[in-house]
Amino acid sequence: MSGEATGILFPMNKVGNVELATTAFGQGISVTPIQQVMAVSAVVNGGTLYKPYIVKGITDKANINIFENTPKKVRKVISKKTSSIMRLALESVVAQGGGKSAYIEGYRVGGKTGTAQKSKDGVYLVNNYIMSFMSVVPANAPKAVLYLAIDNPKNTAMLSSYTTTPIARRILLDIIGELNIKKQKGEIEKELEWNDKEYVIVPNVIGMKLDEAKKQLNNFEIITEGVGDTITYQSISANEKVEIGSKIRLFLK
């Protein structure tokens, strides 16, 4: 695009141990957001780098296609096996690491926090950072990549786990709805912290007597409807994983 930056990387003939070390944690190099998304997409899609584009297509007023972008492969950058390992690693960051605030039960979110120290005139600034979070959903078979950055946030801890991940979670929920991404099993379980909401699996109580069902559903708020003592319907399906204390409606006959 017009005005697009090329990014900053060390020339390969000047990469030594120091350059390898600093590049690993993001200093001495610079990339644009779209370059970052391009790279992460290759990491999670099986290892193929694609040329990015902004406009999907152009149509006229009669909705006839004038132009449409199609995926263009650049090259293979990592193996499918490495890509699979990286998807698992990204999911573990959200379930067990610094990205926990972006965790969405049942949707296998993957991600990585970022903290970029800004520089001016060749010197790194003090207490001036770009906080970011790169995320993919679902982590095991990504359909969308989200990159969120906040330039020098104020009045907060300088950690992306506090600044960007809660915002990213809200955007990811919109993405999940827009792309109609379904819940699935097999996710990495979240390591709970003191303020986390706990989730449990709903048992099947259809056919049970009310007293027995209440014992099985002691983690929920029970609302009953109908006359009788036998459960014929439960409002939350069996094996669904929901927050402790959720309301569950039981129909009696």
Secondary structure as GFF3:
##gff-version 3
##sequence-region A 1 253
A	DSSP	three_ten_helix	12	14	.	.	.	ID=ss1
A	DSSP	alpha_helix	17	24	.	.	.	ID=ss2
A	DSSP	alpha_helix	33	44	.	.	.	ID=ss3
A	DSSP	beta_strand	48	50	.	.	.	ID=ss4
A	DSSP	beta_strand	57	59	.	.	.	ID=ss5
A	DSSP	beta_strand	65	68	.	.	.	ID=ss6
A	DSSP	beta_strand	73	76	.	.	.	ID=ss7
A	DSSP	alpha_helix	80	96	.	.	.	ID=ss8
A	DSSP	three_ten_helix	100	102	.	.	.	ID=ss9
A	DSSP	beta_strand	110	120	.	.	.	ID=ss10
A	DSSP	beta_strand	123	137	.	.	.	ID=ss11
A	DSSP	beta_strand	144	151	.	.	.	ID=ss12
A	DSSP	alpha_helix	160	163	.	.	.	ID=ss13
A	DSSP	alpha_helix	165	178	.	.	.	ID=ss14
A	DSSP	beta_strand	199	201	.	.	.	ID=ss15
A	DSSP	alpha_helix	210	216	.	.	.	ID=ss16
A	DSSP	beta_strand	221	226	.	.	.	ID=ss17
A	DSSP	beta_strand	231	234	.	.	.	ID=ss18
A	DSSP	beta_strand	241	243	.	.	.	ID=ss19
A	DSSP	beta_strand	247	252	.	.	.	ID=ss20
###
